[in-house]
Amino acid sequence: MHLVPADRADRRTIDGHRVCEAIAAIGEPGHVRAWADCFSLLADPKRLALLLALHRTGPLAVSDLAIATGMNDPAVSQALRLLRAAGAVEGEKAGRVVRYRVVDAGVRKLLDHCVADAG
């Protein structure tokens, strides 16, 4: 049971080798936290709708996303601000218009699964 942390080493196990496999499968806490943060971005139906729209159609402006999702412009802007801060989307400015697109590869993979299940 070489993977069991010292603070848990004195605890009784049933299948010690599986405990080590489970610890290895979980991986580094930072990696688990990063995935949990990614899932929390997708957990909100409005943010997920924005991400799906961007994923399927490519770059869109705030007003177009508002129409597509049924949200108002300020709500879209606020959600995009959060998604941008998390590194999930980026905006490209062309004159006075900013069009957003999904840039995070992990988020794109998760959205691919959502789209495949909906098809």
DSSP file (Angstrom, degrees, kcal/mol; ACC not computed):
  #  RESIDUE AA STRUCTURE BP1 BP2  ACC     N-H-->O    O-->H-N    N-H-->O    O-->H-N    TCO  KAPPA ALPHA  PHI   PSI    X-CA   Y-CA   Z-CA
    1    1 A M    >         0   0    0      0, 0.0     3,-0.9     0, 0.0    16,-0.0   0.000 360.0 360.0 360.0  56.8    0.0    0.0    0.0
    2    2 A H  T 3   +     0   0    0      1,-0.2     0, 0.0     0, 0.0     0, 0.0   0.664 360.0  56.3 -73.4 -17.8    2.7    2.4   -1.1
    3    3 A L  T 3  S+     0   0    0      2,-0.1    -1,-0.2     0, 0.0     0, 0.0   0.570  78.2 107.6 -91.9  -9.3    0.3    5.1   -2.4
    4    4 A V  S <  S-     0   0    0     -3,-0.9     5,-0.1     1,-0.1    16,-0.1  -0.547  76.6-117.5 -72.3 125.0   -1.6    5.5    0.8
    5    5 A P    >>  -     0   0    0      0, 0.0     3,-2.2     0, 0.0     4,-0.7  -0.240  23.4-111.8 -60.6 151.8   -0.7    8.8    2.4
    6    6 A A  G >4 S+     0   0    0      1,-0.3     3,-0.8     2,-0.2     4,-0.4   0.826 115.5  60.9 -55.6 -36.0    0.9    8.7    5.8
    7    7 A D  G 34 S+     0   0    0      1,-0.2    -1,-0.3     2,-0.1    -3,-0.0   0.600 115.1  34.6 -71.5  -7.9   -2.2   10.2    7.6
    8    8 A R  G X4 S+     0   0    0     -3,-2.2     3,-1.6     2,-0.1    -1,-0.2   0.352  88.5  99.0-120.6   1.5   -4.3    7.2    6.3
    9    9 A A  T << S+     0   0    0     -3,-0.8    -2,-0.1    -4,-0.7    -3,-0.1   0.740  78.2  57.4 -66.3 -24.1   -1.7    4.4    6.5
   10   10 A D  T 3  S+     0   0    0     -4,-0.4    -1,-0.3     2,-0.1     2,-0.2   0.469  84.3 105.3 -87.3  -0.1   -3.0    3.1    9.9
   11   11 A R  S <  S-     0   0    0     -3,-1.6     2,-0.2     1,-0.1    -3,-0.1  -0.577  77.3-110.5 -84.4 144.6   -6.5    2.5    8.6
   12   12 A R        -     0   0    0     -2,-0.2     2,-0.3     1,-0.0    -1,-0.1  -0.507  34.2-162.2 -74.8 134.2   -7.8   -1.0    7.9
   13   13 A T        -     0   0    0     -2,-0.2     3,-0.2     1,-0.1    -1,-0.0  -0.831  20.4-159.0-114.7 156.8   -8.3   -1.9    4.2
   14   14 A I  S    S+     0   0    0     -2,-0.3     2,-0.5     1,-0.2    -1,-0.1   0.843  95.2  18.5 -94.5 -51.8  -10.3   -4.7    2.6
   15   15 A D  S >> S-     0   0    0      1,-0.2     4,-1.8     2,-0.0     3,-0.7  -0.772  71.5-179.6-122.8  83.6   -8.6   -4.7   -0.8
   16   16 A G  H 3> S+     0   0    0     -2,-0.5     4,-1.9     1,-0.3     5,-0.2   0.850  80.1  53.5 -54.9 -41.8   -5.3   -2.9   -0.3
   17   17 A H  H 3> S+     0   0    0      1,-0.2     4,-1.9     2,-0.2    -1,-0.3   0.859 109.1  50.0 -65.1 -33.4   -4.2   -3.2   -3.9
   18   18 A R  H <> S+     0   0    0     -3,-0.7     4,-2.7     2,-0.2    -1,-0.2   0.829 104.9  57.7 -73.6 -30.7   -7.5   -1.7   -5.1
   19   19 A V  H  X S+     0   0    0     -4,-1.8     4,-2.5     2,-0.2    -2,-0.2   0.937 108.3  46.7 -61.3 -45.4   -7.0    1.2   -2.7
   20   20 A C  H  X S+     0   0    0     -4,-1.9     4,-2.3     1,-0.2    -2,-0.2   0.898 112.1  50.2 -63.3 -40.5   -3.7    2.0   -4.4
   21   21 A E  H  X S+     0   0    0     -4,-1.9     4,-2.4     2,-0.2    -1,-0.2   0.895 110.8  50.0 -63.5 -39.4   -5.3    1.7   -7.8
   22   22 A A  H  X S+     0   0    0     -4,-2.7     4,-2.2     2,-0.2    -2,-0.2   0.909 110.0  49.8 -66.5 -41.7   -8.1    4.1   -6.7
   23   23 A I  H  X S+     0   0    0     -4,-2.5     4,-1.8     1,-0.2    -2,-0.2   0.915 112.7  47.3 -62.5 -42.9   -5.5    6.6   -5.4
   24   24 A A  H  < S+     0   0    0     -4,-2.3    -2,-0.2     1,-0.2    -1,-0.2   0.887 110.7  52.6 -64.5 -38.7   -3.6    6.4   -8.7
   25   25 A A  H  < S+     0   0    0     -4,-2.4    -2,-0.2     1,-0.2    -1,-0.2   0.866 107.4  51.9 -66.7 -36.0   -6.9    6.8  -10.6
   26   26 A I  H  < S-     0   0    0     -4,-2.2    -1,-0.2    -5,-0.1    -2,-0.2   0.909  93.8-176.6 -66.6 -42.4   -7.8    9.9   -8.6
   27   27 A G     <  -     0   0    0     -4,-1.8    -1,-0.1    -5,-0.2    -2,-0.1  -0.317  39.0  -4.9  79.8-161.5   -4.5   11.5   -9.4
   28   28 A E    >>  -     0   0    0      1,-0.1     4,-2.0    -4,-0.1     3,-0.5  -0.417  61.5-128.8 -71.2 139.4   -3.2   14.8   -8.1
   29   29 A P  H 3> S+     0   0    0      0, 0.0     4,-2.5     0, 0.0     5,-0.2   0.849 108.9  56.8 -56.3 -35.7   -5.5   17.0   -6.1
   30   30 A G  H 3> S+     0   0    0      2,-0.2     4,-2.0     1,-0.2     5,-0.1   0.873 106.7  48.7 -64.4 -36.9   -4.8   20.0   -8.3
   31   31 A H  H <> S+     0   0    0     -3,-0.5     4,-2.0     2,-0.2    -1,-0.2   0.902 111.3  49.3 -68.8 -41.8   -5.9   18.0  -11.4
   32   32 A V  H  X S+     0   0    0     -4,-2.0     4,-2.4     1,-0.2    -2,-0.2   0.911 110.9  50.8 -62.7 -42.6   -9.1   16.9   -9.7
   33   33 A R  H  X S+     0   0    0     -4,-2.5     4,-2.5     1,-0.2    -2,-0.2   0.894 107.5  53.5 -62.5 -41.1   -9.8   20.6   -8.6
   34   34 A A  H  X S+     0   0    0     -4,-2.0     4,-1.9     1,-0.2    -1,-0.2   0.910 111.4  45.0 -62.4 -42.7   -9.2   21.7  -12.2
   35   35 A W  H  X S+     0   0    0     -4,-2.0     4,-2.7     2,-0.2    -1,-0.2   0.890 111.5  52.7 -68.4 -38.4  -11.8   19.3  -13.6
   36   36 A A  H  X S+     0   0    0     -4,-2.4     4,-2.0     1,-0.2    -2,-0.2   0.906 109.4  49.8 -62.6 -40.6  -14.2   20.1  -10.8
   37   37 A D  H  X S+     0   0    0     -4,-2.5     4,-1.5     2,-0.2    -1,-0.2   0.899 110.4  50.6 -63.1 -40.7  -13.9   23.8  -11.7
   38   38 A C  H  X S+     0   0    0     -4,-1.9     4,-1.4     1,-0.2     3,-0.2   0.924 110.4  48.6 -63.3 -45.0  -14.5   22.9  -15.4
   39   39 A F  H  X S+     0   0    0     -4,-2.7     4,-1.1     1,-0.2    -1,-0.2   0.854 106.3  57.3 -64.7 -33.6  -17.7   21.0  -14.4
   40   40 A S  H  X S+     0   0    0     -4,-2.0     4,-0.5     1,-0.2    -1,-0.2   0.853 103.2  54.1 -67.3 -31.6  -18.9   23.8  -12.3
   41   41 A L  H >< S+     0   0    0     -4,-1.5     3,-0.6    -3,-0.2    -1,-0.2   0.895 113.0  42.8 -63.1 -39.2  -18.7   26.1  -15.4
   42   42 A L  H 3< S+     0   0    0     -4,-1.4    -1,-0.2     1,-0.2    -2,-0.2   0.602  96.3  79.6 -82.3 -12.5  -20.9   23.6  -17.2
   43   43 A A  H 3< S+     0   0    0     -4,-1.1    -1,-0.2    -3,-0.2    -2,-0.2   0.734  75.3  81.5 -72.0 -22.1  -23.3   23.1  -14.3
   44   44 A D  S <X S-     0   0    0     -3,-0.6     4,-2.7    -4,-0.5     5,-0.2  -0.750  74.7-145.8 -86.6 123.0  -25.2   26.3  -15.0
   45   45 A P  H  > S+     0   0    0      0, 0.0     4,-2.3     0, 0.0    -1,-0.1   0.842  97.7  51.1 -58.2 -35.6  -27.8   25.8  -17.7
   46   46 A K  H  > S+     0   0    0      2,-0.2     4,-2.2     1,-0.2     5,-0.1   0.934 112.7  44.6 -68.5 -45.5  -27.4   29.4  -19.1
   47   47 A R  H  > S+     0   0    0      1,-0.2     4,-2.7     2,-0.2     5,-0.2   0.907 113.4  51.7 -64.6 -39.9  -23.6   29.1  -19.3
   48   48 A L  H  X S+     0   0    0     -4,-2.7     4,-2.8     1,-0.2     5,-0.2   0.912 108.1  51.7 -62.8 -41.4  -23.9   25.7  -20.9
   49   49 A A  H  X S+     0   0    0     -4,-2.3     4,-2.4    -5,-0.2    -1,-0.2   0.917 110.6  48.7 -60.8 -42.9  -26.3   27.1  -23.4
   50   50 A L  H  X S+     0   0    0     -4,-2.2     4,-2.5     2,-0.2     5,-0.2   0.934 112.8  47.5 -60.8 -46.4  -23.8   29.8  -24.3
   51   51 A L  H  X S+     0   0    0     -4,-2.7     4,-2.7     1,-0.2    -2,-0.2   0.900 111.6  50.0 -64.1 -41.2  -21.0   27.4  -24.6
   52   52 A L  H  X S+     0   0    0     -4,-2.8     4,-2.5     2,-0.2     5,-0.2   0.913 110.9  49.7 -63.5 -42.0  -23.1   25.0  -26.8
   53   53 A A  H  X S+     0   0    0     -4,-2.4     4,-2.2    -5,-0.2     5,-0.3   0.933 114.8  43.6 -62.1 -45.7  -24.1   27.9  -29.1
   54   54 A L  H  X S+     0   0    0     -4,-2.5     4,-2.1     1,-0.2    -2,-0.2   0.891 113.8  51.6 -66.3 -38.9  -20.5   29.0  -29.4
   55   55 A H  H  < S+     0   0    0     -4,-2.7    -2,-0.2    -5,-0.2    -1,-0.2   0.904 116.4  38.7 -65.4 -42.1  -19.2   25.5  -29.9
   56   56 A R  H  < S+     0   0    0     -4,-2.5    -2,-0.2    -5,-0.2    -1,-0.2   0.824 129.3  27.1 -80.1 -32.0  -21.7   24.6  -32.6
   57   57 A T  H  < S-     0   0    0     -4,-2.2    -3,-0.2     1,-0.3    -2,-0.2   0.644  97.1-131.7-108.6 -17.3  -21.7   27.9  -34.5
   58   58 A G     <  +     0   0    0     -4,-2.1    -1,-0.3    -5,-0.3    42,-0.1  -0.548  65.3   9.9  91.6-166.2  -18.3   29.5  -33.9
   59   59 A P        +     0   0    0      0, 0.0     2,-0.3     0, 0.0    42,-0.2  -0.177  67.9 173.8 -57.1 132.9  -17.7   33.1  -32.9
   60   60 A L  E     -A  100   0A   0     40,-1.6    40,-3.1    38,-0.0     2,-0.1  -0.982  27.3-120.6-138.4 150.1  -20.8   35.1  -31.9
   61   61 A A  E  >  -A   99   0A   0     -2,-0.3     4,-2.5    38,-0.3     5,-0.2  -0.444  33.6-105.5 -84.1 162.0  -21.4   38.6  -30.4
   62   62 A V  H  > S+     0   0    0     36,-0.6     4,-2.5     1,-0.2     5,-0.2   0.911 119.2  50.1 -54.4 -49.3  -23.2   39.2  -27.1
   63   63 A S  H  > S+     0   0    0      1,-0.2     4,-1.9     2,-0.2    -1,-0.2   0.878 111.5  48.6 -63.0 -37.5  -26.4   40.4  -28.7
   64   64 A D  H  > S+     0   0    0      2,-0.2     4,-2.5     1,-0.2    -1,-0.2   0.897 111.6  49.6 -68.3 -39.7  -26.6   37.4  -31.0
   65   65 A L  H  X S+     0   0    0     -4,-2.5     4,-2.4     2,-0.2     6,-0.4   0.878 107.9  54.9 -64.5 -36.9  -26.0   35.0  -28.0
   66   66 A A  H  X>S+     0   0    0     -4,-2.5     4,-1.6    -5,-0.2     5,-0.8   0.920 111.0  44.3 -62.2 -43.7  -28.7   36.8  -26.1
   67   67 A I  H  <5S+     0   0    0     -4,-1.9    -2,-0.2     1,-0.2    -1,-0.2   0.933 114.4  49.5 -65.4 -45.4  -31.2   36.2  -28.9
   68   68 A A  H  <5S+     0   0    0     -4,-2.5    -2,-0.2     1,-0.2    -1,-0.2   0.863 121.2  33.4 -63.2 -37.2  -30.1   32.6  -29.3
   69   69 A T  H  <5S-     0   0    0     -4,-2.4    -1,-0.2    -5,-0.2    -2,-0.2   0.591 103.7-120.0 -97.8 -12.4  -30.3   31.7  -25.6
   70   70 A G  T  <5S+     0   0    0     -4,-1.6    -3,-0.2     1,-0.3     2,-0.2   0.613  72.1 127.4  80.2  11.5  -33.2   33.9  -24.6
   71   71 A M      < -     0   0    0     -5,-0.8    -1,-0.3    -6,-0.4     2,-0.2  -0.496  63.0-108.4 -91.7 166.4  -31.0   35.7  -22.1
   72   72 A N     >  -     0   0    0     -2,-0.2     4,-2.2    -3,-0.1     3,-0.3  -0.619  32.9-106.0 -91.7 161.5  -30.6   39.5  -21.9
   73   73 A D  H  > S+     0   0    0      1,-0.2     4,-2.8    -2,-0.2     5,-0.2   0.887 117.5  50.8 -55.0 -46.9  -27.4   41.2  -23.0
   74   74 A P  H  > S+     0   0    0      0, 0.0     4,-2.5     0, 0.0    -1,-0.2   0.892 110.5  50.0 -61.5 -37.2  -26.1   42.0  -19.4
   75   75 A A  H  > S+     0   0    0     -3,-0.3     4,-2.3     2,-0.2    -2,-0.2   0.900 111.8  48.2 -66.3 -39.6  -26.7   38.4  -18.3
   76   76 A V  H  X S+     0   0    0     -4,-2.2     4,-2.9     2,-0.2     5,-0.2   0.933 111.9  49.7 -64.0 -45.7  -24.8   37.1  -21.4
   77   77 A S  H  X S+     0   0    0     -4,-2.8     4,-2.1     1,-0.2    -2,-0.2   0.907 111.2  49.0 -59.5 -42.9  -22.0   39.6  -20.7
   78   78 A Q  H  X S+     0   0    0     -4,-2.5     4,-1.8     2,-0.2    -1,-0.2   0.923 112.8  46.8 -64.2 -44.1  -21.7   38.5  -17.1
   79   79 A A  H  X S+     0   0    0     -4,-2.3     4,-2.5     1,-0.2    -2,-0.2   0.911 112.5  50.1 -64.2 -42.2  -21.6   34.8  -18.0
   80   80 A L  H  X S+     0   0    0     -4,-2.9     4,-2.8     1,-0.2    -1,-0.2   0.856 105.9  56.8 -64.8 -34.6  -19.0   35.5  -20.7
   81   81 A R  H  X S+     0   0    0     -4,-2.1     4,-2.3    -5,-0.2    -1,-0.2   0.920 110.3  44.4 -61.4 -43.2  -16.9   37.4  -18.2
   82   82 A L  H  X S+     0   0    0     -4,-1.8     4,-1.7     2,-0.2    -2,-0.2   0.923 114.9  47.8 -66.0 -45.2  -16.9   34.4  -15.9
   83   83 A L  H  <>S+     0   0    0     -4,-2.5     5,-2.4     1,-0.2     6,-1.0   0.861 112.7  49.4 -65.0 -35.9  -16.1   32.0  -18.8
   84   84 A R  H ><5S+     0   0    0     -4,-2.8     3,-1.3     4,-0.2    -1,-0.2   0.916 108.6  52.2 -68.5 -43.6  -13.4   34.3  -20.1
   85   85 A A  H 3<5S+     0   0    0     -4,-2.3    -2,-0.2     1,-0.3    -1,-0.2   0.831 109.1  51.3 -61.6 -32.1  -11.8   34.5  -16.6
   86   86 A A  T 3<5S-     0   0    0     -4,-1.7    -1,-0.3    -5,-0.1    -2,-0.2   0.538 116.1-117.0 -82.2  -6.8  -11.8   30.7  -16.4
   87   87 A G  T < 5S+     0   0    0     -3,-1.3    -3,-0.2    -4,-0.3    -2,-0.1   0.624  83.2 117.9  82.4  12.6  -10.1   30.5  -19.8
   88   88 A A  S   <S+     0   0    0     -5,-2.4    15,-2.6    -6,-0.2    16,-1.4   0.837  77.0  22.4 -81.3 -33.3  -13.0   28.7  -21.5
   89   89 A V  E     -B  102   0A   0     -6,-1.0     2,-0.3    13,-0.3    13,-0.2  -0.900  62.1-159.4-131.5 160.0  -13.7   31.4  -24.1
   90   90 A E  E     -B  101   0A   0     11,-2.1    11,-2.1    -2,-0.3     2,-0.4  -0.978  14.4-135.8-134.8 150.8  -11.9   34.3  -25.7
   91   91 A G  E     -B  100   0A   0     -2,-0.3     2,-0.5     9,-0.2     9,-0.2  -0.862   8.6-158.2-107.0 143.0  -13.3   37.4  -27.4
   92   92 A E  E     -B   99   0A   0      7,-2.8     7,-2.5    -2,-0.4     2,-0.4  -0.982  15.1-142.7-120.1 122.2  -12.0   38.8  -30.7
   93   93 A K  E     +B   98   0A   0     -2,-0.5     2,-0.4     5,-0.2     5,-0.2  -0.696  20.3 177.5 -89.6 132.2  -12.7   42.4  -31.4
   94   94 A A  E >  S-B   97   0A   0      3,-3.3     3,-1.7    -2,-0.4     2,-0.5  -0.889  70.6 -51.1-130.3  99.2  -13.5   43.6  -34.9
   95   95 A G  T 3  S-     0   0    0     -2,-0.4    -2,-0.0     1,-0.3     0, 0.0  -0.608 122.7 -21.0  69.6-122.7  -14.3   47.3  -34.8
   96   96 A R  T 3  S+     0   0    0     -2,-0.5     2,-0.4    -3,-0.1    -1,-0.3   0.474 121.9  90.2 -95.7  -3.4  -16.8   47.8  -32.0
   97   97 A V  E <   - B   0  94A   0     -3,-1.7    -3,-3.3   -36,-0.0     2,-0.5  -0.797  57.3-161.0-101.3 132.9  -18.0   44.2  -32.0
   98   98 A V  E     - B   0  93A   0     -2,-0.4   -36,-0.6    -5,-0.2     2,-0.5  -0.958   7.2-163.8-110.6 123.7  -16.5   41.4  -29.9
   99   99 A R  E     -AB  61  92A   0     -7,-2.5    -7,-2.8    -2,-0.5     2,-0.3  -0.909   9.9-147.0-108.4 134.8  -17.2   37.9  -31.0
  100  100 A Y  E     +AB  60  91A   0    -40,-3.1   -40,-1.6    -2,-0.5     2,-0.3  -0.710  17.0 178.1-103.9 150.6  -16.6   35.1  -28.5
  101  101 A R  E     - B   0  90A   0    -11,-2.1   -11,-2.1    -2,-0.3     2,-0.4  -0.981  36.1-101.3-146.1 156.1  -15.4   31.5  -29.2
  102  102 A V  E     + B   0  89A   0     -2,-0.3   -13,-0.3   -13,-0.2   -14,-0.1  -0.660  40.6 166.0 -78.4 127.9  -14.6   28.4  -27.1
  103  103 A V        +     0   0    0    -15,-2.6     2,-0.5    -2,-0.4   -14,-0.2   0.582  41.7  98.7-118.7 -17.1  -10.9   28.1  -26.7
  104  104 A D     >  -     0   0    0    -16,-1.4     4,-2.3     1,-0.2     5,-0.1  -0.642  58.8-153.8 -80.1 121.6  -10.4   25.5  -23.9
  105  105 A A  H  > S+     0   0    0     -2,-0.5     4,-2.1     1,-0.2    -1,-0.2   0.873  93.8  52.0 -63.1 -39.7   -9.7   22.0  -25.4
  106  106 A G  H  > S+     0   0    0      2,-0.2     4,-2.0     1,-0.2    -1,-0.2   0.907 110.4  47.8 -64.6 -41.9  -11.1   20.2  -22.4
  107  107 A V  H  > S+     0   0    0      1,-0.2     4,-2.6     2,-0.2    -2,-0.2   0.905 109.7  53.8 -64.2 -41.5  -14.4   22.2  -22.5
  108  108 A R  H  X S+     0   0    0     -4,-2.3     4,-2.2     1,-0.2    -2,-0.2   0.901 107.6  50.7 -60.7 -40.2  -14.6   21.5  -26.2
  109  109 A K  H  X S+     0   0    0     -4,-2.1     4,-1.6     2,-0.2    -1,-0.2   0.917 111.1  47.7 -63.7 -42.8  -14.3   17.8  -25.6
  110  110 A L  H  X S+     0   0    0     -4,-2.0     4,-1.8     1,-0.2    -2,-0.2   0.897 111.6  50.6 -64.5 -39.3  -17.0   17.9  -23.0
  111  111 A L  H  X S+     0   0    0     -4,-2.6     4,-2.8     1,-0.2     5,-0.2   0.861 103.8  59.1 -66.7 -35.0  -19.3   19.9  -25.3
  112  112 A D  H  X S+     0   0    0     -4,-2.2     4,-2.5     1,-0.2    -1,-0.2   0.908 106.2  48.7 -57.4 -41.5  -18.6   17.3  -28.1
  113  113 A H  H  X S+     0   0    0     -4,-1.6     4,-2.2     2,-0.2    -2,-0.2   0.900 110.6  50.3 -65.3 -41.2  -20.1   14.7  -25.8
  114  114 A C  H  X S+     0   0    0     -4,-1.8     4,-1.4     1,-0.2    -2,-0.2   0.923 113.1  46.1 -61.4 -44.4  -23.1   16.9  -25.0
  115  115 A V  H  X S+     0   0    0     -4,-2.8     4,-1.4     1,-0.2    -2,-0.2   0.896 111.3  51.8 -66.5 -41.5  -23.7   17.5  -28.7
  116  116 A A  H  < S+     0   0    0     -4,-2.5    -1,-0.2     1,-0.2    -2,-0.2   0.890 110.0  49.2 -63.7 -39.8  -23.3   13.8  -29.6
  117  117 A D  H  < S+     0   0    0     -4,-2.2    -1,-0.2     1,-0.2    -2,-0.2   0.813 111.2  49.9 -68.8 -29.8  -25.9   12.8  -26.9
  118  118 A A  H  <        0   0    0     -4,-1.4    -1,-0.2     1,-0.2    -2,-0.2   0.739 360.0 360.0 -80.1 -23.3  -28.3   15.4  -28.2
  119  119 A G     <        0   0    0     -4,-1.4    -1,-0.2    -3,-0.2    -2,-0.2   0.473 360.0 360.0 -74.1 360.0  -28.0   14.2  -31.8
